[in-house]
């Protein structure tokens, strides 16, 4: 907590840490303002956790089969989430809100306690866009394309990358390969779908993602939460309880799901929203834990 | 050449420029700075406001400018990178007014390899640079003030207090047991000779003939020496004996002055002979009339160690002058250590042992002088599924025990064989290992050794026909146990009158249980029982008392002095508090690293309370290192200027490569050794992959030696010809390692090109002299490093020379399969130095790496994982100090390497900014506190002697050996370089 506020409230006056932020980065992504979007954005993490909880026993019994079987459902949930709740990449938002974002950031720096007030200026834009989308089916169709595109990209590109990262972080290499790949696929769907949908393939933003320098929002928070959750998910594995669920991908995956849910919820808390995590992923994680 | 001239000219110009522009301001600032530093030095509170930090940075530049000037004047060459950086400096310092933090970053980036270290305590400029440097570096060690020093002095004190309370002292009765007159002619001896055949690590897998089989329960620690103690004295050896098992020649482990069944035989005037493991010779100096000891030196020796025993057997069986022959076979243990209990060598080894038993048994049947001989065949301990021992798994604590004699057929007991185990490795009725002593004493008609805690195995009572004799045997056993129990519980009364009353309510176990059982015996005695019924009534009562007494006395091995435990905890806690202030300010200054460090220390401390996390400690370090690597990645990613110049290195252009390289090398290191308990049997690189792929192994090994030789070569400050000595030393070290592998682990040489090369190689030196040559050469280099620091103008830093010599030394002391790890370390160190980390980041990085590499080398928190294979390099005869040092070095090779590397990685900076000593002291003190707290809180835990105590011992080694000796004293020593 203290570290998060100190890292975000104290740093701004031109420190070297903040140096990359001098460039106008993409602003944080907002959940669409319609009632349905707002409600579903809270229901979605709960749905994911329910999926995880309901299928848990099957997952323990036969991880590979179950992970494979759950993949379409997860994809469906993620697609409906991004379509319902997030603005697609390349929409008017990108050009429209850059200055907004800058303003917001500065406002947030001045009064970090009330950033929700400063969010308002961005809202009419979304509303306008959303209303126009509501009017005709074409708008909905326009969302389907990027949604499926993001699904394809995250499953085709993010999965191998995450699988490699999983191995580098300690997943077995000589055995359990299907488990690793499927776990990576789940994590990719959890983290990358929304990122791709909201940001497209903008190299600069992805560089920010790679450098963990995005401002906190629901999309980025859930992605980071997925990773951190998976990291913390490794903790129970060495215990000598000899339970079947201590096998390799299960705890990691459950951690990823829980982290995703927590991340998407916590990152929308007014205290954290819009701030850039720099240098201290663990510190932020602790802050997140305490805010809960 | 031209380039260097151009460089120096342009440099001088720039320096002049800087002097003119920044000079006056800087001078004034230096004045203020000196005053400020004086003030800072007098009260080392590093909460200096941001402004003063900025001034420090600026002041450094001023100083540096003059230093550069000097360097140019002496015509030293300067590499382009440094120059480019220094070129950018003034501008950045000016900016520093707006960005106060920049100054720190700049300081850490600014690394000059040349010129004397500058130092702000250097008030009079005329002072000799070397002296100031030394003073400065000592200040740097102690810059956090006396608090750190006191904390480090308190650590051993706390350890001593805690250990004295934790490892209990058991009162031993001196002297030998003797019969009184009544006893002497009571029970006649059944046997007059005993052949005691120990098969090291023989698990409970026996086929019984005319014999009585048992599964003997060996209590932890299941290491040879404590087990032999248990079997000969009948006592339960304390945990400290494990350490003494390693420090073999320690006189306290000597049993010459203790009462054993061997001593009893000896005082009777009998002769004893011994063949096999020379641990017996160390335990019983001068006890044996004929002996041939075998050292368990190369664990790869499956045949010779046993042949050395067996070849004496026919000869000794023909002799009739001895009354006890001890044989200790090591081969089975070696096979276990080398390739586990399911090794293909196991079956043939068991057959070999069978053949020996058969030979002896046949002799016992036919030879007249062996008519009443008892053959005891037993294992001293078992082995776990990986083939190791020392812990308390069922396989380790269930060695076989078999009494063989044609006479035993009289008992009429028939055992089925082979049998299915009843429980975990429990094939036959379980007895304690200590029970062997009173049983043997009874069967051979000797007094039971004074400190025995064994109970006569009741199956043998039928060897005596008369019930009075049987009762006599039990009576003797009970009396002897009563004596030991009286010595230990001197305040508990075992008098008749005090007992009879309170017995009904008391418990079955504990000292009250023993009192109660004894009271029952007394009651039965006082009541008049018909003589023929005495045995059937008093006998069970005596047995019950003996068993209870055994339980009570065995558990007194864990009688803690709780007040001392708390005292030790408190003293170490004070050490933590002493440094916590400095550490807090350190953490506050670099918040992110501080939070990570706090997270790590708290997590590690909590982990010490869970037995499985202690066993799997390596998982924590691998895990925390991935987290730290992630932090380094983010940190490096964001500190990179987005528009990197084209002159920058590959790493700077692709910063992702840096962490990727770190991650890949870490992943390889992680899989090098599967240690711990849970995953110990899974395949890894060192023990599974390399034996299957010797070509890859030897390729990597040679590559590592080439790399080491090249670095050593480059770090030497001479012309080409003398520098070639570095290559010679490296080649010699390589030769030594190859010869060592040929002796120690020949399986690595099978079908490899090295084995063919070795066949052609004509020369053959002794391993000892090869090692001495290499050690001597490396010692010369270290001396040289200390000499060349006095001569100014030497380009290579002596620290690098020291590190390279150390590198080769550590390679000498590492198992061959671990040596390629040094190559991985080199890669990691290169990447880390390219990342130009801040002081505190370097400290945390090397701290994690030290712990991580300890486990990567195959270490774990189990006593059995101590690697002794390189402990005798260059040593002809046993020497406690040298063997101890070499053992420590070979087990802590990774941590030592990184401790030395941390001195090279640390940015050269002014004292007062960062003190690694305080941080590492804080970490180790906090670890000690948590381990001590865990041992105190969980002292009744089932695993206290198998998990928590070994962890405590390892923590002591980490604190005294690795922290104080290597890290602190090492960096003080290196500061002279």
Interface residues (C-beta under 8 A of the other chain):
Chain A: X3 X6 X7 X13 X14 X15 X16 X17 X19 X20 X23 X167 X168 X169 X170 X173 X174 X210 X211 X212 X213 X231 X234 X235 X237 X238 X239 X240 X241 X278 X279 X280 X281 X282 X283 X286
Chain B: X98 X99 X100 X101 X102 X105 X591 X592 X595 X596 X599 X610 X611 X612 X613 X615 X616 X619 X622 X623 X626 X627 X630 X631 X634 X635 X637 X638 X639 X642 X656 X663 X664 X666 X667 X670 X671 X676 X677 X678 X683
